[in-house]
Amino acid sequence: MELLLGILLGLFVLVVLVVVHELGHAIVARRNGVVVEEFGIGFPPRAWKKKLKNGVLFSLNWLPLGGYVKLKGEHDSARGKGTYGQASFWVKTKILLAGVAVNWLVAALLFGVISLWGLPKLFSDQVVLPFDNNVTYSPLIIQQVGEGSPAEDAGLKPGDEITQLNDQKIVTASQISEATKSLAGQEVIIRYERAGETRSTIAQLNSADEAIDGGYLGVASGQSETINATWSAPILGIATAGQMTYEVIGGLGETVAKLFSGFFGQFAASDETRVEARQDLTKVGESVAGPIGILGVIFPSVLEAGLTQILLLAAIISLTLAVMNMLPIPALDGGRWFTMTIFRLLRKDLTKEREESIQVIGFLILMALMILVTWSDLGKLF
């Protein structure tokens, strides 16, 4: 049941984000004199349609996978009053990038709304405004106790909440890490909460030579941080969207680099290089998710986490849609703009036949990538 609810929630969020993207195209097109012939939610076959007073055909379709907008004369070479092709280069640019802008603004809005009750900290260096922002921490809970560690000898268990080390109050994971490092090899008094009861114990910390990867106490702790804002929530939302855009672009570039190195590395003469190439491809498969992964794995998992995590995931997906549509791949908004710009710079006519050929190639590339991602998603799901 939870899986079904997660899938339905995911479909709803994806459809809404794609629809607002297409709505951005439609609004900017109409405001600049380009006729919007149809605005559809979902993809054909058509389930219901109605001609609106403004002349736009509004349709609901059976395949709930997004939406679309149909403009009059959508090809760059189209001519005639109210056609997309007749519009100026600047107007076409605004129309093509309107969907990207709307998705980005939706992400910024959601980040800002979430910050009113606590925006989860996703990066160690996540932006925090020097005014009206405060960071709150969840209790420092022990997730794992190392076998034979000082923590195990002291009787600490997973689920315990560490609150004090000697006379120092412990609030964050970094504090316990720094404190145990400074007291390496010494006996310390640890105060902690277990089942609502305050307890204390004595632990003999590992020395610097005994500690492995900084394990002076021998515990793995879990803690979340949230950033809270009031009147500055819109500013924090925009700043977070900006930082997330940078991170998404960086992650995308790293993924593409690993994809190419992994693919071409398969043909290397060295066995070591081929092993590294396979590892790169494995990392790519683990780091990406398509519709099946989002609907079948991610949304069902966040359904239990509550509204904050659902809105956060929606914001990240909306921002990712914005970044992806900026890529210079034919069939995407950025690809269409890139193609149009290149032909104008070369002073060549972008005929209907040329544009369709380029878009078909781009579409086939996207479908090939989608098949690979879907295959990876199925592996994760089953």
Secondary structure, 3 states (H helix, E strand, C coil): CHHHHHHHHHHHHHHHHHHHHHHHHHHHHHHCCCCEEEEEEEEEEEEEEEECCCCCEEEEEEEEEEEEEEECCCCCCCCCCCCCCCCCHHHHHHHHHHHHHHHHHHHHHHHHHHHCCCEECCCCCCCCCCCCCEEEECCCEEEEECCCCHHHHCCCCCCCEEEEECCEECCCHHHHHHHHHHCCCCEEEEEEEECCEEEEEEEECCCCCCCCCCCCCCEEEECCEEEECCCCHHHHHHHHHHHHHHHHHHHHHHHHHHHHHHHHHCCCCCHHHHHHHHHHHHHHHHHCCCHHHHHHHHHHHHHCCCHHHHHHHHHHHHHHHHHHHCCCCCCCHHHHHHHHHHHHHCCCCCCHHHHHHHHHHHHHHHHHHHHHHHHHHHHHHC
